Amino acid sequence: MIKKPAIYYFLAITLALPALLWNLQIVPFIGDEAIRAIVALEMTISHQWIVPTINGDFYFSKPPLYNWIIIFSNYIWGGPSEWASRTPTVLFTLVFCWLIYFFHKKQFKITQHNWLIGLMFLTCGRILFWDSFLGLIDIFYSMMTYLMFMLMYTFGKVRRYALFYFSAYTISALGFLLKGYPSVAFLGLSLLGYFFYSKDWKKIFLPAHFLSAIWSMLLVGSYFWAYDYYRDAGDTVGPLLEQATRRTVLVHTPGEVLLHLVSYPFENLYHFLPWSLMIVLCMRKDFFAAIRENDFIYFNFIILAANLWVYWISPEVYPRYILMLIPLSFSIFLFFYEKEKEYSTWRVKVLSYLLKTIILLIPVSVLAGFLTPDIKFIPNSYLKLSVLFVALALMAWFYFRDQPNRPVILVLVVLFLRIGFDVMVLPVRASKGDNPVCKKETLRIAEKYKTRDLFISGNSDMWYVNAFYLAQGRNKITYRKQQLEKGKYYITDADRVDIDTSRFIIKDSFQDCEFFYCHYVFTPK
């Protein structure tokens, strides 16, 4: 047993970076990543930094702030790539964890728990095994929204309402330039939640509130004013509204909404394992009285309740949409853990049994990897699996021997598992399946027709993954062209395979990774 818990925390922080970066770049883009990457690439090629496009066509499902971040990352790393698109996510994940630690520094009785809550967020399933290695907006957007929550509490606590409103509206404006209208909802609901918490409703009518609102509109409006110089800014309203409402109760049947209401808590329980199991600690009659004992925890609960219901009634939402709310819930869980762990209540015992089961199952699941056919794709696979199993088994031994430090040992177990995932799973994803074929074939087409005039034919569709690798390989935008000209080459999708061969010659084809059909390259005779 290690008597100094700082050793565990030092090891956890040391492991975090290789866990997040190992083999980060080897798996081809998924669809949403490719959207961010292709918009950034086309902005760079065209030197048009204001109006987002895909294949030269109008695109405004998201404002371009995150695309500018990817452009900067592309510049730092020498060009567009999976690594350049994903490293900002890793950076923002680490900054997010540090912010969680920073705002909890004086909130827990046990000093180590201030570090633990940031590590809990890092090692929950959805973050560590999905969102932390994808080039998506959500980690950065969630980090900014969480920062808004915490600055509301910090400035509201000392009654610095000018800073309270200025920070909230500035972050909300930046959030709007990331994802659009959801930031308006987060701001409005969080303000209502804050004043419900503080009971100081008169502060809504302070001049600082109205001045900050005007400032945020000027900040957002300056971008749309610049946009309007190139294209009618009114064209952006429809796509932004469609993105904001497409997964909500407004466009789903009552049956779908009811099913989501029932299933949503269990979905989140799964996605944010193992720490989501700590919700069992909240199953107490005096829950509301207990959280009101701690002002910060009560604030977290109110902000969580003020915002979560929107997603609870909205079918077809992804777990990454609520990442900014997860530290709020973990804060509540850890508060009750501190409150009860000394007394071994039935809730603590249930949680202990569940976590012990997970600790034992993880090494066993690694052993199952020896029977997986995909293991042949990994060099020295048996040696790597053996080392991983020994590391996880050793951590399990420490877990059962060192009861006071079990939470941070669980962090270490999950980080070792992520390193195993990096070494054993990501290379398989990079070599098997449809996406690697899509990337390889699209880059082949890009190289073959690099010096040709190549266009998308008429109303043909092209999946975003193909669009990115085609533009990356040629360093050109693949524009759409309605009128076909002799001597030029065109791409059409499988829905339009009935090409009149008396008028056109099919020159080549390449696979689409999303719908499992081909695109055809043809030229008029």
MODA-V122019 format. One record per pair of residues at least 12 apart in sequence whose ideal C-beta (glycine too) atoms are under 10 Angstrom apart, sorted by sequence separation. I is the first residue (numbers start at 0). J is the second residue. If there is no record, write none. Layout:
i | j
I | J
I | J
This chain:
i | j
39 | 51
41 | 53
51 | 63
71 | 83
72 | 84
75 | 87
101 | 113
103 | 115
126 | 138
150 | 162
151 | 163
154 | 166
155 | 167
170 | 182
171 | 183
174 | 186
190 | 202
191 | 203
220 | 232
223 | 235
248 | 260
309 | 321
335 | 347
368 | 380
369 | 381
396 | 408
465 | 477
491 | 503
496 | 508
507 | 519
508 | 520
38 | 51
40 | 53
41 | 54
50 | 63
70 | 83
72 | 85
100 | 113
103 | 116
150 | 163
151 | 164
153 | 166
154 | 167
171 | 184
190 | 203
222 | 235
223 | 236
246 | 259
287 | 300
368 | 381
371 | 384
395 | 408
398 | 411
477 | 490
506 | 519
507 | 520
508 | 521
37 | 51
38 | 52
41 | 55
49 | 63
69 | 83
72 | 86
99 | 113
100 | 114
102 | 116
103 | 117
171 | 185
172 | 186
264 | 278
286 | 300
307 | 321
310 | 324
336 | 350
394 | 408
395 | 409
397 | 411
398 | 412
455 | 469
489 | 503
491 | 505
505 | 519
506 | 520
507 | 521
37 | 52
38 | 53
41 | 56
48 | 63
51 | 66
69 | 84
72 | 87
99 | 114
100 | 115
102 | 117
126 | 141
150 | 165
151 | 166
170 | 185
171 | 186
306 | 321
335 | 350
368 | 383
369 | 384
394 | 409
397 | 412
493 | 508
505 | 520
506 | 521
37 | 53
68 | 84
69 | 85
71 | 87
72 | 88
100 | 116
101 | 117
150 | 166
151 | 167
170 | 186
171 | 187
368 | 384
369 | 385
394 | 410
453 | 469
461 | 477
488 | 504
503 | 519
504 | 520
505 | 521
506 | 522
34 | 51
37 | 54
41 | 58
69 | 86
99 | 116
100 | 117
149 | 166
150 | 167
306 | 323
307 | 324
367 | 384
394 | 411
395 | 412
489 | 506
490 | 507
504 | 521
505 | 522
48 | 66
69 | 87
72 | 90
96 | 114
99 | 117
100 | 118
167 | 185
168 | 186
171 | 189
190 | 208
303 | 321
306 | 324
332 | 350
366 | 384
393 | 411
394 | 412
461 | 479
488 | 506
490 | 508
493 | 511
503 | 521
504 | 522
34 | 53
48 | 67
68 | 87
98 | 117
99 | 118
147 | 166
148 | 167
150 | 169
151 | 170
167 | 186
171 | 190
281 | 300
305 | 324
365 | 384
366 | 385
368 | 387
369 | 388
393 | 412
394 | 413
483 | 502
488 | 507
490 | 509
492 | 511
502 | 521
503 | 522
504 | 523
33 | 53
38 | 58
68 | 88
96 | 116
97 | 117
99 | 119
100 | 120
146 | 166
147 | 167
150 | 170
303 | 323
304 | 324
307 | 327
365 | 385
368 | 388
391 | 411
394 | 414
441 | 461
445 | 465
453 | 473
459 | 479
483 | 503
494 | 514
496 | 516
503 | 523
504 | 524
37 | 58
38 | 59
42 | 63
96 | 117
99 | 120
146 | 167
147 | 168
302 | 323
303 | 324
306 | 327
307 | 328
366 | 387
390 | 411
391 | 412
394 | 415
441 | 462
444 | 465
448 | 469
458 | 479
469 | 490
493 | 514
496 | 517
498 | 519
500 | 521
502 | 523
503 | 524
38 | 60
48 | 70
65 | 87
68 | 90
95 | 117
96 | 118
98 | 120
99 | 121
147 | 169
148 | 170
167 | 189
168 | 190
302 | 324
303 | 325
365 | 387
366 | 388
390 | 412
391 | 413
393 | 415
394 | 416
451 | 473
453 | 475
454 | 476
455 | 477
457 | 479
492 | 514
493 | 515
494 | 516
502 | 524
38 | 61
43 | 66
68 | 91
96 | 119
147 | 170
167 | 190
303 | 326
304 | 327
365 | 388
441 | 464
445 | 468
449 | 472
450 | 473
452 | 475
454 | 477
455 | 478
456 | 479
457 | 480
458 | 481
493 | 516
495 | 518
496 | 519
498 | 521
501 | 524
34 | 58
39 | 63
42 | 66
93 | 117
96 | 120
146 | 170
147 | 171
303 | 327
364 | 388
365 | 389
391 | 415
441 | 465
444 | 468
445 | 469
448 | 472
449 | 473
453 | 477
454 | 478
455 | 479
456 | 480
457 | 481
466 | 490
492 | 516
493 | 517
495 | 519
499 | 523
500 | 524
38 | 63
41 | 66
42 | 67
95 | 120
96 | 121
120 | 145
145 | 170
299 | 324
302 | 327
303 | 328
362 | 387
363 | 388
365 | 390
366 | 391
390 | 415
391 | 416
437 | 462
440 | 465
441 | 466
443 | 468
444 | 469
445 | 470
447 | 472
448 | 473
449 | 474
453 | 478
454 | 479
455 | 480
456 | 481
457 | 482
465 | 490
492 | 517
493 | 518
499 | 524
34 | 60
35 | 61
39 | 65
40 | 66
43 | 69
95 | 121
96 | 122
143 | 169
144 | 170
147 | 173
164 | 190
167 | 193
186 | 212
301 | 327
362 | 388
365 | 391
366 | 392
390 | 416
438 | 464
441 | 467
442 | 468
445 | 471
446 | 472
447 | 473
449 | 475
452 | 478
454 | 480
455 | 481
457 | 483
491 | 517
492 | 518
493 | 519
495 | 521
34 | 61
38 | 65
39 | 66
42 | 69
43 | 70
143 | 170
144 | 171
147 | 174
163 | 190
299 | 326
300 | 327
303 | 330
361 | 388
362 | 389
364 | 391
365 | 392
437 | 464
438 | 465
441 | 468
442 | 469
445 | 472
446 | 473
448 | 475
453 | 480
454 | 481
456 | 483
465 | 492
491 | 518
492 | 519
35 | 63
38 | 66
39 | 67
42 | 70
92 | 120
93 | 121
143 | 171
299 | 327
300 | 328
303 | 331
362 | 390
363 | 391
387 | 415
390 | 418
391 | 419
437 | 465
440 | 468
441 | 469
444 | 472
445 | 473
452 | 480
454 | 482
490 | 518
491 | 519
37 | 66
39 | 68
40 | 69
92 | 121
144 | 173
186 | 215
298 | 327
299 | 328
362 | 391
363 | 392
386 | 415
387 | 416
390 | 419
438 | 467
439 | 468
441 | 470
442 | 471
443 | 472
444 | 473
445 | 474
448 | 477
454 | 483
461 | 490
490 | 519
491 | 520
31 | 61
35 | 65
36 | 66
39 | 69
40 | 70
43 | 73
96 | 126
143 | 173
144 | 174
163 | 193
299 | 329
300 | 330
361 | 391
362 | 392
434 | 464
438 | 468
441 | 471
442 | 472
445 | 475
454 | 484
459 | 489
461 | 491
462 | 492
489 | 519
490 | 520
491 | 521
35 | 66
38 | 69
39 | 70
43 | 74
95 | 126
143 | 174
296 | 327
299 | 330
300 | 331
361 | 392
362 | 393
387 | 418
388 | 419
433 | 464
437 | 468
441 | 472
442 | 473
459 | 490
460 | 491
461 | 492
489 | 520
490 | 521
34 | 66
38 | 70
39 | 71
183 | 215
298 | 330
299 | 331
362 | 394
363 | 395
386 | 418
387 | 419
445 | 477
452 | 484
456 | 488
457 | 489
459 | 491
460 | 492
488 | 520
489 | 521
35 | 68
36 | 69
39 | 72
40 | 73
140 | 173
141 | 174
144 | 177
182 | 215
358 | 391
359 | 392
361 | 394
362 | 395
386 | 419
387 | 420
438 | 471
454 | 487
456 | 489
458 | 491
459 | 492
460 | 493
488 | 521
489 | 522
35 | 69
39 | 73
92 | 126
139 | 173
140 | 174
143 | 177
144 | 178
296 | 330
297 | 331
300 | 334
361 | 395
438 | 472
452 | 486
453 | 487
454 | 488
455 | 489
456 | 490
457 | 491
458 | 492
459 | 493
460 | 494
488 | 522
489 | 523
43 | 78
44 | 79
92 | 127
139 | 174
143 | 178
147 | 182
151 | 186
295 | 330
296 | 331
299 | 334
360 | 395
384 | 419
387 | 422
451 | 486
452 | 487
453 | 488
454 | 489
455 | 490
456 | 491
459 | 494
460 | 495
487 | 522
488 | 523
43 | 79
95 | 131
183 | 219
358 | 394
359 | 395
383 | 419
386 | 422
387 | 423
451 | 487
452 | 488
453 | 489
454 | 490
455 | 491
456 | 492
458 | 494
459 | 495
486 | 522
487 | 523
32 | 69
36 | 73
140 | 177
144 | 181
148 | 185
182 | 219
293 | 330
296 | 333
297 | 334
358 | 395
451 | 488
452 | 489
453 | 490
455 | 492
458 | 495
485 | 522
486 | 523
40 | 78
92 | 130
93 | 131
139 | 177
140 | 178
144 | 182
147 | 185
151 | 189
155 | 193
164 | 202
293 | 331
296 | 334
357 | 395
358 | 396
384 | 422
457 | 495
483 | 521
484 | 522
485 | 523
40 | 79
92 | 131
139 | 178
143 | 182
147 | 186
151 | 190
155 | 194
158 | 197
160 | 199
163 | 202
164 | 203
168 | 207
172 | 211
295 | 334
296 | 335
358 | 397
359 | 398
383 | 422
384 | 423
456 | 495
483 | 522
484 | 523
485 | 524
39 | 79
91 | 131
92 | 132
137 | 177
168 | 208
171 | 211
172 | 212
175 | 215
179 | 219
267 | 307
355 | 395
358 | 398
359 | 399
383 | 423
448 | 488
469 | 509
483 | 523
136 | 177
137 | 178
140 | 181
144 | 185
148 | 189
151 | 192
152 | 193
155 | 196
156 | 197
158 | 199
164 | 205
167 | 208
171 | 212
174 | 215
175 | 216
290 | 331
293 | 334
357 | 398
358 | 399
447 | 488
468 | 509
37 | 79
88 | 130
89 | 131
136 | 178
140 | 182
143 | 185
144 | 186
147 | 189
151 | 193
155 | 197
160 | 202
163 | 205
164 | 206
165 | 207
168 | 210
169 | 211
172 | 214
173 | 215
176 | 218
289 | 331
292 | 334
380 | 422
448 | 490
456 | 498
36 | 79
88 | 131
89 | 132
95 | 138
99 | 142
102 | 145
164 | 207
165 | 208
168 | 211
172 | 215
175 | 218
176 | 219
267 | 310
355 | 398
379 | 422
380 | 423
36 | 80
39 | 83
40 | 84
88 | 132
94 | 138
95 | 139
98 | 142
102 | 146
148 | 192
152 | 196
155 | 199
158 | 202
161 | 205
163 | 207
164 | 208
167 | 211
168 | 212
171 | 215
172 | 216
175 | 219
263 | 307
267 | 311
290 | 334
293 | 337
354 | 398
355 | 399
444 | 488
465 | 509
468 | 512
36 | 81
39 | 84
88 | 133
89 | 134
91 | 136
93 | 138
94 | 139
97 | 142
98 | 143
101 | 146
140 | 185
144 | 189
148 | 193
151 | 196
152 | 197
160 | 205
161 | 206
162 | 207
163 | 208
164 | 209
165 | 210
166 | 211
167 | 212
168 | 213
169 | 214
170 | 215
172 | 217
173 | 218
174 | 219
286 | 331
289 | 334
290 | 335
293 | 338
377 | 422
465 | 510
85 | 131
88 | 134
91 | 137
92 | 138
95 | 141
96 | 142
99 | 145
102 | 148
103 | 149
151 | 197
160 | 206
161 | 207
164 | 210
165 | 211
168 | 214
169 | 215
172 | 218
173 | 219
176 | 222
289 | 335
292 | 338
377 | 423
380 | 426
444 | 490
465 | 511
36 | 83
85 | 132
87 | 134
88 | 135
91 | 138
92 | 139
95 | 142
98 | 145
102 | 149
155 | 202
160 | 207
161 | 208
164 | 211
168 | 215
171 | 218
172 | 219
175 | 222
176 | 223
263 | 310
264 | 311
270 | 317
271 | 318
281 | 328
358 | 405
376 | 423
377 | 424
380 | 427
456 | 503
464 | 511
465 | 512
33 | 81
36 | 84
85 | 133
86 | 134
87 | 135
88 | 136
90 | 138
91 | 139
94 | 142
95 | 143
98 | 146
101 | 149
102 | 150
159 | 207
160 | 208
163 | 211
164 | 212
167 | 215
168 | 216
171 | 219
172 | 220
263 | 311
270 | 318
361 | 409
377 | 425
378 | 426
462 | 510
464 | 512
465 | 513
32 | 81
35 | 84
36 | 85
84 | 133
85 | 134
87 | 136
88 | 137
89 | 138
90 | 139
91 | 140
92 | 141
93 | 142
161 | 210
162 | 211
165 | 214
169 | 218
172 | 221
263 | 312
269 | 318
270 | 319
286 | 335
289 | 338
374 | 423
377 | 426
462 | 511
463 | 512
464 | 513
469 | 518
84 | 134
85 | 135
88 | 138
91 | 141
92 | 142
95 | 145
99 | 149
102 | 152
161 | 211
164 | 214
165 | 215
168 | 218
172 | 222
263 | 313
266 | 316
271 | 321
275 | 325
278 | 328
281 | 331
289 | 339
355 | 405
358 | 408
362 | 412
365 | 415
373 | 423
376 | 426
377 | 427
461 | 511
462 | 512
463 | 513
33 | 84
81 | 132
83 | 134
84 | 135
87 | 138
88 | 139
91 | 142
95 | 146
98 | 149
102 | 153
160 | 211
164 | 215
259 | 310
260 | 311
263 | 314
266 | 317
267 | 318
270 | 321
271 | 322
274 | 325
277 | 328
280 | 331
281 | 332
351 | 402
354 | 405
358 | 409
361 | 412
365 | 416
368 | 419
373 | 424
376 | 427
460 | 511
462 | 513
24 | 76
28 | 80
32 | 84
35 | 87
81 | 133
82 | 134
87 | 139
91 | 143
94 | 146
259 | 311
260 | 312
262 | 314
266 | 318
277 | 329
280 | 332
283 | 335
354 | 406
357 | 409
361 | 413
364 | 416
371 | 423
375 | 427
376 | 428
462 | 514
28 | 81
32 | 85
81 | 134
259 | 312
263 | 316
275 | 328
278 | 331
279 | 332
280 | 333
281 | 334
282 | 335
362 | 415
371 | 424
373 | 426
374 | 427
376 | 429
377 | 430
465 | 518
27 | 81
80 | 134
259 | 313
260 | 314
267 | 321
271 | 325
274 | 328
275 | 329
277 | 331
278 | 332
280 | 334
281 | 335
351 | 405
358 | 412
361 | 415
362 | 416
365 | 419
373 | 427
376 | 430
460 | 514
462 | 516
26 | 81
256 | 311
257 | 312
259 | 314
270 | 325
274 | 329
277 | 332
280 | 335
283 | 338
354 | 409
357 | 412
361 | 416
368 | 423
373 | 428
376 | 431
451 | 506
24 | 80
25 | 81
28 | 84
32 | 88
179 | 235
180 | 236
256 | 312
258 | 314
259 | 315
276 | 332
277 | 333
279 | 335
280 | 336
283 | 339
357 | 413
368 | 424
371 | 427
462 | 518
24 | 81
25 | 82
28 | 85
179 | 236
256 | 313
257 | 314
259 | 316
267 | 324
271 | 328
275 | 332
278 | 335
280 | 337
373 | 430
461 | 518
23 | 81
24 | 82
181 | 239
256 | 314
267 | 325
271 | 329
274 | 332
277 | 335
280 | 338
354 | 412
361 | 419
365 | 423
373 | 431
448 | 506
460 | 518
23 | 82
24 | 83
26 | 85
179 | 238
180 | 239
184 | 243
255 | 314
274 | 333
277 | 336
280 | 339
447 | 506
448 | 507
459 | 518
24 | 84
179 | 239
180 | 240
183 | 243
254 | 314
255 | 315
280 | 340
447 | 507
459 | 519
23 | 84
24 | 85
178 | 239
179 | 240
181 | 242
182 | 243
248 | 309
251 | 312
267 | 328
283 | 344
20 | 82
23 | 85
24 | 86
72 | 134
179 | 241
180 | 242
181 | 243
247 | 309
251 | 313
252 | 314
340 | 402
444 | 506
447 | 509
456 | 518
23 | 86
179 | 242
180 | 243
247 | 310
250 | 313
251 | 314
282 | 345
283 | 346
340 | 403
444 | 507
455 | 518
456 | 519
175 | 239
178 | 242
179 | 243
180 | 244
246 | 310
248 | 312
249 | 313
250 | 314
251 | 315
280 | 344
282 | 346
443 | 507
444 | 508
445 | 509
456 | 520
20 | 85
23 | 88
69 | 134
178 | 243
247 | 312
248 | 313
250 | 315
281 | 346
340 | 405
444 | 509
456 | 521
19 | 85
20 | 86
23 | 89
68 | 134
247 | 313
248 | 314
279 | 345
280 | 346
340 | 406
443 | 509
19 | 86
69 | 136
246 | 313
247 | 314
279 | 346
280 | 347
282 | 349
440 | 507
442 | 509
453 | 520
68 | 136
245 | 313
246 | 314
247 | 315
278 | 346
279 | 347
440 | 508
441 | 509
19 | 88
20 | 89
65 | 134
244 | 313
246 | 315
247 | 316
277 | 346
279 | 348
280 | 349
440 | 509
441 | 510
451 | 520
453 | 522
19 | 89
65 | 135
66 | 136
245 | 315
246 | 316
277 | 347
279 | 349
280 | 350
336 | 406
439 | 509
440 | 510
441 | 511
452 | 522
18 | 89
19 | 90
65 | 136
68 | 139
246 | 317
279 | 350
439 | 510
440 | 511
441 | 512
451 | 522
64 | 136
65 | 137
278 | 350
437 | 509
438 | 510
440 | 512
448 | 520
16 | 89
19 | 92
276 | 349
277 | 350
333 | 406
436 | 509
437 | 510
447 | 520
15 | 89
19 | 93
65 | 139
246 | 320
276 | 350
279 | 353
436 | 510
437 | 511
438 | 512
444 | 518
61 | 136
64 | 139
65 | 140
436 | 511
437 | 512
64 | 140
277 | 353
434 | 510
436 | 512
437 | 513
444 | 520
15 | 92
16 | 93
273 | 350
276 | 353
277 | 354
433 | 510
435 | 512
440 | 517
441 | 518
15 | 93
276 | 354
433 | 511
434 | 512
437 | 515
440 | 518
61 | 140
64 | 143
433 | 512
434 | 513
273 | 353
274 | 354
276 | 356
432 | 512
433 | 513
12 | 93
15 | 96
272 | 353
273 | 354
276 | 357
433 | 514
433 | 515
12 | 96
273 | 357
272 | 357
273 | 358
273 | 361
39 | 134
35 | 133
36 | 134
196 | 294
35 | 134
34 | 134
35 | 135
32 | 133
33 | 134
34 | 135
35 | 136
196 | 297
197 | 298
12 | 114
15 | 117
19 | 121
31 | 133
32 | 134
34 | 136
196 | 298
8 | 111
11 | 114
15 | 118
18 | 121
31 | 134
32 | 135
196 | 299
7 | 111
11 | 115
18 | 122
29 | 133
31 | 135
196 | 300
197 | 301
4 | 109
5 | 110
9 | 114
12 | 117
28 | 133
29 | 134
31 | 136
193 | 298
196 | 301
4 | 110
5 | 111
8 | 114
11 | 117
12 | 118
15 | 121
26 | 132
28 | 134
29 | 135
31 | 137
192 | 298
195 | 301
196 | 302
4 | 111
7 | 114
8 | 115
11 | 118
15 | 122
19 | 126
26 | 133
194 | 301
195 | 302
7 | 115
19 | 127
23 | 131
24 | 132
192 | 300
193 | 301
5 | 114
12 | 121
18 | 127
23 | 132
64 | 173
67 | 176
68 | 177
192 | 301
193 | 302
195 | 304
196 | 305
4 | 114
8 | 118
11 | 121
22 | 132
23 | 133
64 | 174
191 | 301
192 | 302
195 | 305
4 | 115
7 | 118
11 | 122
21 | 132
23 | 134
62 | 173
64 | 175
65 | 176
66 | 177
192 | 303
15 | 127
19 | 131
20 | 132
62 | 174
64 | 176
65 | 177
189 | 301
192 | 304
193 | 305
18 | 131
19 | 132
62 | 175
63 | 176
64 | 177
65 | 178
189 | 302
192 | 305
18 | 132
62 | 176
63 | 177
64 | 178
188 | 302
191 | 305
192 | 306
61 | 176
62 | 177
190 | 305
191 | 306
15 | 131
61 | 177
62 | 178
188 | 304
189 | 305
61 | 178
62 | 179
185 | 302
188 | 305
189 | 306
60 | 178
61 | 179
187 | 305
188 | 306
60 | 179
187 | 306
188 | 307
59 | 179
185 | 305
188 | 308
185 | 306
188 | 309
184 | 306
185 | 309
184 | 309
181 | 309
277 | 406
274 | 406
273 | 406
189 | 323
274 | 409
273 | 409
274 | 410
273 | 410
156 | 294
185 | 323
156 | 295
181 | 320
185 | 324
273 | 412
274 | 413
130 | 270
273 | 413
129 | 270
272 | 413
125 | 267
128 | 270
152 | 294
156 | 298
178 | 320
152 | 295
155 | 298
125 | 269
126 | 270
128 | 272
124 | 269
125 | 270
126 | 271
124 | 270
125 | 271
149 | 295
152 | 298
123 | 270
124 | 271
125 | 272
151 | 298
152 | 299
123 | 271
124 | 272
123 | 272
124 | 273
149 | 298
174 | 323
122 | 272
123 | 273
124 | 274
125 | 275
148 | 298
149 | 299
152 | 302
120 | 271
122 | 273
123 | 274
124 | 275
148 | 299
151 | 302
119 | 271
122 | 274
123 | 275
149 | 302
119 | 273
120 | 274
148 | 302
119 | 274
147 | 302
148 | 303
118 | 274
62 | 219
145 | 302
148 | 305
64 | 222
116 | 274
119 | 277
148 | 306
63 | 222
115 | 274
62 | 222
62 | 223
144 | 306
63 | 226
62 | 226
59 | 226
59 | 230
49 | 222
57 | 230
59 | 232
62 | 235
49 | 223
50 | 225
51 | 226
59 | 234
60 | 235
148 | 323
49 | 225
50 | 226
59 | 235
147 | 323
148 | 324
48 | 225
49 | 226
57 | 234
59 | 236
61 | 238
62 | 239
144 | 321
145 | 322
146 | 323
149 | 326
49 | 227
50 | 228
52 | 230
57 | 235
59 | 237
60 | 238
61 | 239
141 | 319
144 | 322
145 | 323
148 | 326
149 | 327
49 | 228
50 | 229
59 | 238
60 | 239
140 | 319
141 | 320
144 | 323
145 | 324
148 | 327
49 | 229
50 | 230
58 | 238
59 | 239
137 | 317
140 | 320
141 | 321
142 | 322
143 | 323
144 | 324
145 | 325
49 | 230
57 | 238
60 | 241
61 | 242
137 | 318
138 | 319
141 | 322
142 | 323
145 | 326
47 | 229
59 | 241
60 | 242
135 | 317
137 | 319
140 | 322
141 | 323
145 | 327
59 | 242
136 | 319
137 | 320
140 | 323
141 | 324
50 | 234
51 | 235
135 | 319
137 | 321
138 | 322
141 | 325
142 | 326
50 | 235
60 | 245
137 | 322
138 | 323
141 | 326
107 | 293
133 | 319
137 | 323
106 | 293
130 | 317
106 | 294
107 | 295
129 | 317
130 | 318
106 | 295
107 | 296
129 | 318
130 | 319
105 | 295
106 | 296
129 | 319
103 | 295
125 | 317
126 | 318
130 | 322
102 | 295
106 | 299
125 | 318
126 | 319
124 | 318
125 | 319
123 | 318
103 | 299
125 | 321
126 | 322
102 | 299
125 | 322
123 | 322
126 | 325
125 | 325
120 | 322
123 | 325
123 | 326
120 | 325
119 | 325
120 | 326
123 | 329
119 | 326
117 | 326
120 | 329
116 | 326
119 | 329
120 | 330
119 | 330
117 | 329
116 | 329
119 | 332
115 | 329
116 | 330
119 | 333
116 | 332
116 | 333
112 | 330
115 | 333
116 | 334
113 | 333
112 | 333
115 | 336
112 | 334
103 | 326
107 | 330
102 | 326
106 | 330
109 | 333
112 | 336
112 | 337
99 | 325
100 | 326
103 | 329
107 | 333
108 | 334
95 | 322
99 | 326
103 | 330
106 | 333
107 | 334
109 | 336
95 | 323
98 | 326
99 | 327
102 | 330
106 | 334
109 | 337
107 | 336
108 | 337
92 | 322
96 | 326
99 | 329
103 | 333
107 | 337
108 | 338
95 | 326
99 | 330
106 | 337
109 | 340
128 | 413
132 | 417
31 | 317
127 | 413
131 | 417
119 | 406
122 | 409
127 | 414
31 | 319
118 | 406
119 | 407
122 | 410
128 | 416
132 | 420
115 | 404
118 | 407
121 | 410
122 | 411
124 | 413
127 | 416
128 | 417
132 | 421
116 | 406
119 | 409
122 | 412
123 | 413
127 | 417
115 | 406
118 | 409
119 | 410
122 | 413
126 | 417
111 | 403
115 | 407
118 | 410
121 | 413
122 | 414
128 | 420
111 | 404
114 | 407
117 | 410
118 | 411
121 | 414
127 | 420
132 | 425
109 | 403
112 | 406
115 | 409
119 | 413
122 | 416
111 | 406
112 | 407
115 | 410
118 | 413
122 | 417
111 | 407
114 | 410
118 | 414
121 | 417
128 | 424
109 | 406
81 | 429
81 | 438
84 | 467
81 | 467
79 | 467
79 | 468
7 | 397
79 | 470
80 | 471
79 | 471
78 | 471
7 | 401
15 | 410
18 | 413
19 | 414
79 | 474
1 | 397
8 | 404
11 | 407
14 | 410
18 | 414
21 | 417
22 | 418
25 | 421
78 | 474
0 | 397
4 | 401
7 | 404
10 | 407
11 | 408
14 | 411
17 | 414
18 | 415
21 | 418
6 | 404
10 | 408
12 | 410
18 | 416
19 | 417
21 | 419
22 | 420
23 | 421
26 | 424
1 | 400
2 | 401
4 | 403
7 | 406
8 | 407
11 | 410
14 | 413
15 | 414
18 | 417
19 | 418
21 | 420
22 | 421
26 | 425
55 | 454
56 | 455
0 | 400
1 | 401
4 | 404
7 | 407
10 | 410
11 | 411
14 | 414
17 | 417
18 | 418
21 | 421
22 | 422
25 | 425
26 | 426
54 | 454
55 | 455
0 | 401
2 | 403
3 | 404
6 | 407
7 | 408
10 | 411
13 | 414
14 | 415
17 | 418
18 | 419
20 | 421
21 | 422
22 | 423
24 | 425
25 | 426
26 | 427
27 | 428
54 | 455
0 | 402
1 | 403
2 | 404
4 | 406
5 | 407
8 | 410
11 | 413
12 | 414
15 | 417
18 | 420
19 | 421
22 | 424
23 | 425
26 | 428
27 | 429
0 | 403
1 | 404
4 | 407
7 | 410
8 | 411
11 | 414
14 | 417
18 | 421
22 | 425
25 | 428
26 | 429
0 | 404
4 | 408
7 | 411
10 | 414
14 | 418
17 | 421
21 | 425
22 | 426
25 | 429
26 | 430
30 | 434
24 | 429
25 | 430
27 | 432
29 | 434
54 | 459
58 | 463
22 | 428
26 | 432
27 | 433
28 | 434
54 | 460
1 | 408
22 | 429
27 | 434
54 | 461
26 | 434
27 | 435
53 | 461
26 | 435
27 | 436
28 | 437
54 | 463
25 | 435
27 | 437
28 | 438
53 | 463
27 | 438
54 | 465
26 | 438
27 | 439
54 | 466
53 | 466
27 | 441
53 | 467
54 | 469
54 | 470
53 | 470
56 | 476
55 | 476
54 | 476
55 | 477
56 | 478
53 | 476
54 | 477
55 | 478
56 | 479
37 | 461
52 | 476
53 | 477
54 | 478
55 | 479
38 | 463
41 | 466
54 | 479
55 | 480
37 | 463
40 | 466
41 | 467
44 | 470
52 | 478
53 | 479
36 | 463
37 | 464
40 | 467
43 | 470
44 | 471
35 | 463
36 | 464
37 | 465
38 | 466
39 | 467
33 | 462
34 | 463
37 | 466
38 | 467
41 | 470
44 | 473
47 | 476
33 | 463
34 | 464
36 | 466
37 | 467
40 | 470
44 | 474
32 | 463
33 | 464
36 | 467
37 | 468
40 | 471
43 | 474
44 | 475
45 | 476
30 | 462
31 | 463
32 | 464
33 | 465
34 | 466
35 | 467
36 | 468
37 | 469
44 | 476
30 | 463
33 | 466
34 | 467
37 | 470
29 | 463
30 | 464
33 | 467
36 | 470
37 | 471
40 | 474
41 | 475
28 | 463
29 | 464
32 | 467
33 | 468
36 | 471
41 | 476
28 | 464
40 | 476
41 | 477
54 | 490
27 | 464
30 | 467
41 | 478
28 | 467
37 | 476
27 | 467
28 | 468
37 | 477
27 | 468
33 | 512
33 | 513
30 | 512
29 | 512
30 | 513
28 | 512
29 | 513
27 | 512
